[in-house]
Amino acid sequence: MLGKGQLNHDFNPRDYDIFAGLDVDARSISASFGESDGMIRSLRMPSRAENLLAYVRKQFPRQRVAFAYEAGPTGYGLYDQLIAAGHRCLVVAPSMVPSAPGQRVKTNRLDGLKLMTGLRGGQLKSIQVPSTAYRDLRHLTQLRDTAVRQATAAKCRIKALLLFEGIPFPECPVTNPWSNRVIQQLKGLPCAPAVRFKLDQLLASLAFGREQVAQTTREIRRFCTQEPELNRCRAYLTSIPGIGEIIASQLLARIGDWRHLRHVRQLAAFVGLVASEHSTGEDIRRGSITRSGDGRLRAKLIQGAWSAIRRDGELREFYQRIYQRHPQHQAARKAIVAVARKLTTRIYAVLVEQRPYQIRGQDGVLQEEAVRPLERLDASQNPGRVSLS
């Protein structure tokens, strides 16, 4: 996660006197305190930052205290209050906390102790905590994704019901199988009363999900328009072929503050579009993409890549070059993932340089207008939805 907050990658344990590892849940905080040369004590207290701060002020006056806790369902409220009180706090991804192999006992106290030990040894790397605007945008994009999944589930249930009852699905164009005409035909299909009732309920669920998607999309647009930085960055992102408002909003929600982007490969690694590697000595072995990070954002970027190669001649040529290097059965998947990886470099450039993207032709000369949509891909090159599994 990238966001607006402290730059935690430069944490130096020698700058602090006391280290506190916190295991936080809805009701309590299990805190383990230690010094550079040993353990002090562990205790449990109500899950309120005021209690923790009062304890620290009483027990460790005029000492520099650093805190660490795992990112989770409790959010960033504790982080905000510790930072406001002048302390250093690291929010750590659970998967990045060092753990002893073979450990079979897990308690809140031991989890806090493990965080304290890692913090004291400088082994923990914090995520970048997003600012309030990016957190709010993330809530909206997550809500839209939830509504999309609900609408998609309703469509699958409708098709499953018709298949089970042996009722053919209404004829429809491939490009728009759920048009208003198709919905009206579904509402008028002759069937048994119980099946009719179930189908009507599923159609109502589909209509509700679609309405939620539309309302949330409008709210995302309104929210971004009211935030000058979000509105500016969204305009820069949508200037890239293949990046529309939905993908741009999702990128901003997940990346957070662009000022924390340190190098061009960071963004591709963040969305899991870099190759995994298991090399030793002279033997170099690279595998499939890591698939780390937000899978929904990665899927959106890959879908955007299909649009990008139709609008940008440079990306189309790049796609064809990668396609020709691989066997037929995997060439399209490999090539489109490579295009999505290339999109991350453009995303990085427009955010860091704070400028819109400008499409260039094959000879490197700037084109005044976007490249016209190219011919449709062959069936072998466009298998439809790209599987990430």
The 8 nearest C-alpha neighbors of each residue, nearest first, counted from 0:
[[1, 126, 127, 254, 253, 2, 128, 269],
 [0, 2, 254, 127, 255, 126, 256, 129],
 [129, 3, 1, 255, 256, 127, 128, 4],
 [2, 4, 129, 256, 130, 128, 255, 127],
 [3, 5, 128, 127, 129, 2, 6, 130],
 [6, 4, 7, 127, 3, 128, 87, 88],
 [5, 7, 8, 4, 9, 127, 259, 10],
 [8, 6, 9, 10, 5, 125, 89, 124],
 [7, 9, 10, 6, 124, 125, 126, 5],
 [10, 8, 7, 11, 6, 124, 5, 12],
 [9, 11, 7, 8, 12, 121, 124, 6],
 [10, 12, 13, 14, 9, 121, 15, 8],
 [13, 11, 14, 15, 119, 121, 10, 120],
 [12, 14, 11, 15, 16, 35, 119, 10],
 [13, 15, 12, 11, 16, 63, 10, 65],
 [16, 14, 63, 13, 12, 64, 17, 65],
 [15, 17, 63, 62, 64, 34, 18, 35],
 [18, 16, 64, 34, 33, 15, 63, 65],
 [19, 17, 65, 33, 32, 64, 115, 119],
 [20, 18, 32, 66, 115, 31, 65, 21],
 [19, 21, 115, 111, 114, 67, 31, 30],
 [22, 20, 30, 111, 68, 29, 23, 67],
 [21, 23, 111, 29, 28, 107, 68, 110],
 [24, 22, 28, 21, 27, 29, 46, 25],
 [23, 25, 26, 27, 28, 73, 22, 46],
 [24, 26, 27, 46, 73, 23, 28, 72],
 [27, 25, 46, 24, 45, 28, 23, 47],
 [28, 26, 46, 45, 44, 24, 25, 23],
 [27, 29, 23, 46, 44, 43, 22, 30],
 [28, 30, 43, 22, 21, 108, 42, 107],
 [31, 29, 21, 42, 41, 20, 111, 28],
 [30, 32, 41, 20, 112, 111, 19, 40],
 [33, 31, 19, 39, 40, 18, 41, 30],
 [32, 34, 38, 39, 18, 37, 17, 19],
 [35, 33, 17, 37, 36, 16, 38, 18],
 [34, 36, 37, 119, 33, 16, 17, 18],
 [37, 35, 34, 38, 33, 119, 39, 16],
 [38, 36, 34, 33, 35, 39, 32, 116],
 [37, 39, 33, 40, 34, 32, 36, 31],
 [38, 40, 33, 32, 37, 34, 41, 31],
 [41, 39, 32, 31, 38, 42, 33, 30],
 [40, 42, 31, 30, 32, 108, 43, 39],
 [43, 41, 30, 29, 31, 40, 44, 108],
 [42, 44, 29, 28, 30, 27, 45, 41],
 [43, 45, 28, 27, 46, 29, 42, 50],
 [46, 44, 27, 47, 26, 28, 50, 43],
 [47, 45, 27, 28, 26, 44, 25, 48],
 [46, 48, 49, 45, 50, 51, 27, 77],
 [47, 49, 51, 50, 77, 52, 80, 46],
 [50, 48, 52, 47, 51, 53, 80, 54],
 [51, 49, 53, 48, 52, 47, 54, 45],
 [50, 52, 48, 54, 49, 53, 55, 47],
 [51, 53, 55, 49, 54, 50, 48, 56],
 [54, 52, 50, 56, 51, 55, 49, 57],
 [53, 55, 57, 51, 52, 56, 58, 50],
 [54, 56, 52, 58, 59, 57, 53, 51],
 [57, 55, 53, 60, 54, 59, 58, 52],
 [56, 58, 54, 55, 59, 60, 53, 52],
 [59, 57, 55, 56, 54, 60, 53, 62],
 [58, 60, 55, 62, 56, 57, 61, 17],
 [61, 59, 56, 62, 57, 58, 55, 63],
 [60, 62, 59, 63, 56, 64, 58, 16],
 [63, 61, 60, 59, 16, 64, 17, 15],
 [62, 64, 15, 16, 17, 61, 65, 86],
 [63, 65, 17, 18, 15, 16, 62, 86],
 [66, 64, 87, 18, 88, 19, 86, 17],
 [67, 65, 88, 19, 20, 18, 87, 89],
 [68, 66, 89, 20, 88, 90, 21, 19],
 [67, 69, 21, 90, 22, 91, 20, 89],
 [68, 70, 91, 90, 93, 92, 71, 67],
 [71, 69, 92, 90, 91, 68, 93, 74],
 [70, 72, 73, 74, 69, 93, 92, 23],
 [71, 73, 74, 70, 24, 25, 75, 23],
 [74, 72, 71, 24, 25, 75, 23, 76],
 [75, 73, 72, 76, 71, 70, 77, 78],
 [74, 76, 78, 77, 79, 73, 128, 70],
 [77, 75, 79, 78, 74, 80, 73, 48],
 [78, 76, 80, 79, 75, 48, 81, 74],
 [77, 79, 75, 81, 76, 80, 82, 88],
 [80, 78, 76, 82, 77, 81, 83, 75],
 [79, 81, 83, 77, 82, 78, 84, 76],
 [82, 80, 84, 78, 83, 86, 79, 77],
 [81, 83, 85, 86, 79, 84, 80, 78],
 [82, 84, 80, 85, 81, 79, 86, 78],
 [85, 83, 81, 82, 86, 80, 52, 79],
 [86, 84, 82, 83, 81, 87, 80, 64],
 [87, 85, 82, 81, 84, 65, 64, 88],
 [86, 88, 65, 66, 82, 85, 89, 64],
 [89, 87, 66, 67, 65, 78, 86, 90],
 [88, 90, 67, 125, 91, 66, 68, 7],
 [91, 89, 125, 68, 69, 70, 67, 126],
 [90, 92, 125, 69, 70, 126, 89, 68],
 [91, 93, 95, 94, 70, 69, 126, 90],
 [94, 92, 95, 96, 69, 91, 70, 71],
 [93, 95, 92, 96, 97, 91, 69, 98],
 [94, 96, 93, 92, 97, 91, 123, 124],
 [95, 97, 93, 94, 98, 123, 92, 91],
 [98, 96, 95, 99, 117, 122, 113, 123],
 [97, 99, 96, 100, 113, 102, 95, 101],
 [98, 100, 102, 101, 97, 113, 103, 96],
 [101, 99, 102, 98, 103, 97, 104, 96],
 [100, 102, 103, 99, 98, 104, 105, 97],
 [101, 103, 100, 99, 104, 98, 105, 109],
 [104, 102, 101, 105, 100, 99, 106, 98],
 [105, 103, 102, 106, 109, 101, 110, 107],
 [104, 106, 109, 103, 110, 107, 102, 108],
 [107, 105, 109, 108, 110, 104, 111, 22],
 [106, 108, 110, 109, 22, 29, 111, 105],
 [107, 109, 111, 106, 110, 29, 112, 41],
 [110, 108, 112, 106, 111, 107, 113, 105],
 [109, 111, 107, 113, 112, 108, 106, 22],
 [112, 110, 20, 21, 22, 114, 108, 109],
 [111, 113, 109, 115, 31, 110, 114, 20],
 [114, 112, 110, 116, 111, 115, 109, 117],
 [115, 113, 20, 117, 111, 112, 116, 118],
 [114, 116, 20, 112, 118, 19, 113, 117],
 [117, 115, 113, 119, 114, 118, 112, 120],
 [116, 118, 122, 114, 120, 115, 119, 123],
 [119, 117, 115, 121, 120, 116, 123, 114],
 [120, 118, 116, 117, 121, 12, 115, 18],
 [119, 121, 117, 118, 122, 116, 12, 123],
 [120, 122, 118, 119, 123, 12, 117, 11],
 [123, 121, 117, 120, 118, 124, 97, 119],
 [124, 122, 118, 121, 117, 125, 96, 91],
 [125, 123, 8, 91, 122, 126, 7, 89],
 [126, 124, 91, 89, 90, 7, 127, 123],
 [125, 127, 0, 90, 91, 128, 1, 124],
 [128, 126, 2, 1, 4, 0, 129, 125],
 [127, 129, 2, 4, 3, 126, 130, 1],
 [2, 130, 128, 3, 255, 133, 134, 4],
 [129, 131, 3, 133, 132, 134, 2, 4],
 [130, 132, 134, 133, 135, 129, 136, 3],
 [133, 131, 135, 134, 130, 136, 226, 129],
 [132, 134, 136, 135, 252, 131, 130, 255],
 [133, 135, 131, 137, 136, 132, 129, 130],
 [136, 134, 138, 132, 137, 133, 131, 139],
 [137, 135, 133, 139, 138, 134, 252, 140],
 [136, 138, 252, 134, 140, 135, 139, 141],
 [139, 137, 135, 141, 136, 140, 142, 134],
 [138, 140, 142, 136, 137, 141, 143, 219],
 [141, 139, 143, 137, 142, 138, 249, 144],
 [142, 140, 144, 138, 143, 139, 137, 145],
 [143, 141, 139, 145, 140, 144, 138, 146],
 [142, 144, 140, 146, 145, 141, 212, 215],
 [143, 145, 147, 141, 142, 146, 148, 140],
 [146, 144, 142, 148, 143, 147, 141, 149],
 [145, 147, 149, 143, 208, 148, 144, 212],
 [148, 146, 144, 150, 149, 145, 151, 143],
 [149, 147, 151, 145, 146, 150, 152, 144],
 [148, 150, 146, 152, 151, 147, 208, 145],
 [151, 149, 208, 205, 153, 147, 152, 148],
 [150, 152, 148, 154, 153, 149, 147, 155],
 [151, 153, 149, 155, 154, 150, 148, 156],
 [154, 152, 150, 156, 205, 151, 155, 201],
 [155, 153, 151, 157, 152, 156, 158, 150],
 [154, 156, 152, 158, 153, 157, 159, 151],
 [157, 155, 159, 153, 154, 158, 160, 152],
 [158, 156, 154, 160, 159, 155, 153, 161],
 [157, 159, 161, 155, 160, 156, 162, 154],
 [158, 160, 156, 162, 157, 161, 155, 163],
 [161, 159, 163, 157, 162, 158, 156, 164],
 [162, 160, 166, 164, 158, 163, 159, 165],
 [161, 163, 165, 159, 160, 164, 158, 166],
 [164, 162, 160, 161, 165, 159, 166, 158],
 [165, 163, 161, 162, 166, 160, 194, 159],
 [164, 166, 162, 163, 161, 167, 160, 168],
 [165, 167, 161, 164, 162, 168, 163, 190],
 [168, 166, 169, 165, 161, 162, 170, 164],
 [167, 169, 170, 166, 161, 158, 185, 162],
 [170, 168, 171, 167, 181, 184, 185, 176],
 [171, 169, 168, 172, 181, 176, 167, 173],
 [170, 172, 176, 169, 173, 181, 175, 177],
 [173, 171, 174, 175, 176, 170, 178, 177],
 [172, 174, 175, 176, 171, 170, 177, 178],
 [173, 175, 172, 176, 171, 177, 178, 383],
 [176, 174, 172, 177, 173, 178, 171, 181],
 [177, 175, 171, 172, 173, 178, 174, 181],
 [178, 176, 175, 181, 182, 179, 171, 180],
 [177, 179, 181, 180, 175, 176, 182, 171],
 [178, 180, 182, 181, 183, 177, 184, 176],
 [181, 179, 183, 178, 182, 184, 177, 171],
 [180, 182, 184, 178, 183, 179, 177, 185],
 [183, 181, 179, 185, 184, 180, 186, 178],
 [182, 184, 186, 180, 185, 181, 179, 187],
 [185, 183, 181, 187, 186, 182, 188, 180],
 [186, 184, 182, 188, 187, 183, 181, 169],
 [185, 187, 183, 184, 188, 182, 199, 202],
 [186, 188, 184, 185, 189, 183, 182, 190],
 [189, 187, 185, 186, 184, 190, 195, 166],
 [190, 188, 187, 191, 195, 186, 185, 166],
 [191, 189, 195, 194, 188, 192, 193, 166],
 [190, 192, 194, 193, 195, 189, 196, 164],
 [193, 191, 195, 194, 196, 190, 197, 189],
 [194, 192, 196, 195, 191, 197, 190, 198],
 [193, 195, 197, 191, 196, 192, 198, 190],
 [194, 196, 192, 198, 193, 197, 190, 191],
 [195, 197, 193, 199, 194, 198, 192, 200],
 [198, 196, 194, 200, 199, 195, 201, 193],
 [197, 199, 201, 195, 200, 196, 194, 202],
 [200, 198, 202, 196, 201, 197, 195, 203],
 [201, 199, 203, 197, 202, 198, 204, 196],
 [200, 202, 204, 198, 203, 199, 153, 205],
 [201, 203, 205, 199, 204, 200, 198, 206],
 [202, 204, 200, 206, 201, 205, 207, 199],
 [205, 203, 201, 207, 202, 206, 208, 200],
 [204, 206, 202, 150, 208, 203, 153, 207],
 [207, 205, 203, 209, 204, 208, 202, 210],
 [206, 208, 204, 210, 205, 209, 203, 211],
 [209, 207, 150, 211, 205, 146, 210, 206],
 [210, 208, 212, 206, 211, 207, 205, 150],
 [209, 211, 213, 207, 212, 208, 214, 206],
 [210, 212, 208, 214, 209, 213, 215, 146],
 [213, 211, 209, 215, 210, 143, 214, 146],
 [212, 214, 210, 216, 211, 215, 209, 217],
 [215, 213, 211, 217, 216, 212, 210, 218],
 [214, 216, 218, 212, 217, 213, 143, 211],
 [215, 217, 219, 213, 218, 214, 212, 220],
 [218, 216, 220, 214, 215, 219, 221, 213],
 [217, 219, 215, 221, 220, 216, 222, 214],
 [220, 218, 222, 216, 217, 221, 223, 215],
 [219, 221, 217, 223, 218, 222, 224, 216],
 [222, 220, 218, 224, 219, 223, 217, 225],
 [221, 223, 219, 225, 224, 220, 218, 226],
 [224, 222, 230, 226, 220, 229, 225, 221],
 [225, 223, 230, 221, 222, 226, 220, 227],
 [224, 226, 222, 223, 227, 221, 230, 229],
 [225, 227, 223, 229, 224, 228, 230, 222],
 [228, 226, 230, 229, 231, 225, 224, 223],
 [229, 227, 231, 230, 226, 232, 223, 233],
 [230, 228, 232, 223, 226, 231, 227, 233],
 [229, 231, 223, 227, 224, 233, 228, 232],
 [230, 232, 228, 234, 233, 229, 227, 235],
 [233, 231, 235, 229, 234, 230, 228, 236],
 [232, 234, 236, 230, 235, 231, 247, 229],
 [235, 233, 231, 237, 232, 236, 230, 238],
 [236, 234, 355, 232, 238, 233, 237, 354],
 [237, 235, 233, 238, 234, 239, 247, 232],
 [236, 238, 242, 243, 239, 234, 235, 233],
 [237, 239, 236, 235, 356, 355, 240, 234],
 [240, 238, 237, 356, 242, 236, 241, 345],
 [241, 239, 307, 242, 310, 238, 311, 237],
 [240, 242, 307, 303, 306, 304, 239, 243],
 [243, 241, 237, 239, 240, 246, 303, 247],
 [244, 242, 237, 246, 245, 247, 241, 236],
 [243, 245, 247, 246, 248, 237, 242, 233],
 [246, 244, 248, 247, 243, 249, 216, 242],
 [245, 247, 249, 248, 243, 244, 242, 250],
 [248, 246, 244, 250, 249, 245, 233, 236],
 [249, 247, 251, 245, 250, 246, 244, 252],
 [248, 250, 246, 252, 247, 251, 140, 253],
 [251, 249, 247, 253, 248, 252, 254, 246],
 [252, 250, 248, 254, 255, 249, 253, 247],
 [251, 253, 137, 249, 133, 250, 136, 255],
 [252, 254, 250, 251, 255, 249, 0, 1],
 [255, 253, 1, 251, 250, 252, 2, 0],
 [256, 254, 2, 1, 251, 252, 253, 129],
 [255, 257, 2, 3, 258, 259, 254, 1],
 [256, 258, 259, 260, 350, 255, 351, 254],
 [259, 257, 256, 260, 351, 261, 3, 350],
 [258, 260, 257, 261, 256, 1, 2, 3],
 [261, 259, 258, 257, 262, 265, 351, 266],
 [260, 262, 259, 265, 263, 258, 264, 257],
 [263, 261, 265, 264, 260, 266, 347, 259],
 [262, 264, 265, 344, 347, 266, 261, 260],
 [265, 263, 267, 266, 262, 268, 344, 343],
 [266, 264, 268, 263, 267, 262, 269, 260],
 [265, 267, 269, 268, 264, 343, 270, 263],
 [268, 266, 272, 269, 264, 270, 265, 343],
 [267, 269, 271, 265, 266, 273, 270, 272],
 [268, 270, 266, 267, 271, 292, 265, 291],
 [271, 269, 292, 267, 268, 297, 272, 293],
 [272, 270, 290, 291, 268, 289, 269, 273],
 [271, 273, 267, 288, 270, 340, 268, 290],
 [274, 272, 288, 268, 271, 267, 289, 275],
 [275, 273, 288, 287, 286, 289, 285, 276],
 [274, 276, 286, 289, 288, 285, 287, 273],
 [277, 275, 285, 284, 286, 278, 274, 283],
 [276, 278, 284, 285, 279, 283, 275, 286],
 [279, 277, 283, 284, 282, 276, 280, 285],
 [278, 280, 282, 281, 283, 277, 284, 276],
 [281, 279, 282, 278, 283, 277, 284, 276],
 [280, 282, 279, 283, 278, 284, 277, 285],
 [281, 283, 279, 280, 278, 284, 277, 285],
 [282, 284, 278, 281, 279, 285, 277, 280],
 [285, 283, 278, 277, 276, 282, 286, 279],
 [286, 284, 276, 275, 274, 277, 283, 287],
 [285, 287, 275, 274, 276, 284, 288, 277],
 [286, 288, 274, 275, 289, 285, 273, 276],
 [287, 289, 274, 273, 272, 275, 290, 271],
 [288, 290, 271, 275, 291, 274, 273, 287],
 [291, 289, 271, 288, 272, 292, 294, 270],
 [290, 292, 271, 289, 270, 293, 269, 294],
 [293, 291, 270, 269, 271, 294, 290, 0],
 [292, 294, 296, 295, 270, 297, 291, 271],
 [293, 295, 297, 296, 298, 292, 290, 270],
 [296, 294, 298, 297, 293, 299, 144, 300],
 [297, 295, 299, 298, 293, 294, 300, 249],
 [296, 298, 294, 300, 295, 299, 270, 301],
 [297, 299, 295, 301, 296, 300, 294, 302],
 [300, 298, 296, 302, 297, 301, 303, 295],
 [301, 299, 303, 297, 302, 298, 339, 304],
 [300, 302, 304, 298, 303, 339, 299, 336],
 [301, 303, 299, 304, 300, 305, 298, 306],
 [304, 302, 241, 300, 306, 301, 305, 242],
 [303, 305, 307, 301, 339, 302, 306, 241],
 [306, 304, 303, 302, 307, 308, 301, 335],
 [305, 307, 241, 303, 304, 309, 308, 310],
 [306, 308, 241, 304, 240, 310, 309, 305],
 [309, 307, 315, 314, 311, 310, 306, 305],
 [308, 310, 372, 373, 307, 306, 311, 315],
 [311, 309, 372, 307, 370, 308, 371, 240],
 [310, 312, 308, 314, 313, 370, 307, 309],
 [313, 311, 315, 314, 316, 310, 370, 360],
 [312, 314, 316, 315, 311, 361, 317, 360],
 [313, 315, 317, 308, 316, 311, 312, 318],
 [316, 314, 308, 312, 318, 317, 313, 319],
 [315, 317, 319, 313, 314, 318, 312, 320],
 [318, 316, 314, 320, 315, 319, 313, 321],
 [317, 319, 315, 321, 334, 316, 320, 322],
 [320, 318, 322, 316, 317, 321, 323, 315],
 [319, 321, 317, 322, 318, 323, 316, 324],
 [322, 320, 334, 318, 324, 323, 319, 317],
 [323, 321, 330, 319, 334, 320, 324, 325],
 [322, 324, 320, 321, 325, 319, 330, 326],
 [325, 323, 321, 322, 320, 326, 330, 319],
 [326, 324, 330, 323, 322, 327, 329, 321],
 [327, 325, 330, 328, 329, 324, 323, 322],
 [326, 328, 330, 329, 325, 331, 379, 322],
 [329, 327, 326, 330, 331, 325, 379, 332],
 [330, 328, 332, 327, 331, 326, 333, 325],
 [329, 331, 322, 325, 327, 333, 332, 326],
 [332, 330, 380, 334, 333, 329, 322, 335],
 [333, 331, 335, 329, 334, 330, 336, 385],
 [334, 332, 330, 336, 331, 335, 329, 337],
 [333, 335, 337, 321, 331, 322, 318, 336],
 [334, 336, 338, 337, 332, 333, 331, 339],
 [337, 335, 339, 338, 333, 334, 340, 332],
 [336, 338, 340, 334, 335, 339, 341, 333],
 [337, 339, 341, 335, 340, 336, 304, 342],
 [340, 338, 342, 336, 304, 301, 341, 337],
 [339, 341, 337, 338, 343, 342, 272, 267],
 [340, 342, 338, 339, 343, 344, 337, 345],
 [343, 341, 339, 345, 344, 340, 346, 338],
 [342, 344, 346, 341, 340, 345, 267, 347],
 [343, 345, 347, 342, 341, 346, 263, 348],
 [346, 344, 348, 342, 347, 343, 349, 341],
 [345, 347, 343, 344, 348, 349, 342, 350],
 [346, 348, 344, 345, 350, 349, 351, 343],
 [349, 347, 345, 351, 346, 350, 352, 344],
 [348, 350, 354, 353, 352, 346, 347, 351],
 [351, 349, 353, 347, 348, 352, 257, 346],
 [350, 352, 348, 353, 349, 347, 257, 258],
 [351, 353, 349, 350, 354, 348, 347, 355],
 [354, 352, 350, 349, 351, 355, 235, 232],
 [353, 355, 349, 352, 235, 356, 350, 348],
 [356, 354, 235, 238, 349, 357, 353, 236],
 [355, 357, 238, 239, 349, 358, 354, 235],
 [356, 358, 359, 355, 365, 238, 239, 366],
 [359, 357, 366, 365, 369, 356, 360, 311],
 [360, 358, 365, 363, 366, 364, 357, 361],
 [361, 359, 363, 362, 364, 366, 365, 313],
 [360, 362, 363, 313, 359, 312, 364, 316],
 [361, 363, 360, 364, 359, 365, 313, 366],
 [364, 362, 360, 359, 361, 365, 366, 358],
 [365, 363, 362, 359, 360, 366, 361, 358],
 [366, 364, 359, 360, 358, 363, 367, 357],
 [367, 365, 368, 359, 358, 364, 360, 369],
 [366, 368, 365, 369, 358, 357, 359, 370],
 [369, 367, 366, 370, 358, 371, 365, 357],
 [368, 370, 371, 358, 310, 367, 366, 311],
 [369, 371, 310, 311, 372, 368, 312, 358],
 [370, 372, 310, 373, 369, 309, 311, 368],
 [373, 371, 309, 310, 370, 374, 311, 375],
 [374, 372, 309, 371, 375, 310, 370, 312],
 [373, 375, 376, 372, 309, 377, 371, 310],
 [376, 374, 373, 377, 309, 372, 378, 381],
 [377, 375, 380, 381, 378, 374, 379, 373],
 [376, 378, 380, 379, 381, 375, 374, 382],
 [377, 379, 381, 380, 376, 382, 375, 383],
 [378, 380, 377, 381, 382, 331, 327, 376],
 [381, 379, 331, 377, 378, 376, 382, 330],
 [382, 380, 378, 383, 379, 376, 377, 331],
 [381, 383, 380, 379, 378, 384, 385, 331],
 [384, 382, 381, 385, 378, 380, 386, 302],
 [385, 383, 386, 382, 302, 381, 301, 298],
 [386, 384, 383, 387, 332, 382, 301, 302],
 [385, 387, 388, 384, 332, 298, 383, 301],
 [388, 386, 385, 298, 290, 294, 297, 288],
 [387, 386, 290, 385, 288, 287, 294, 289]]
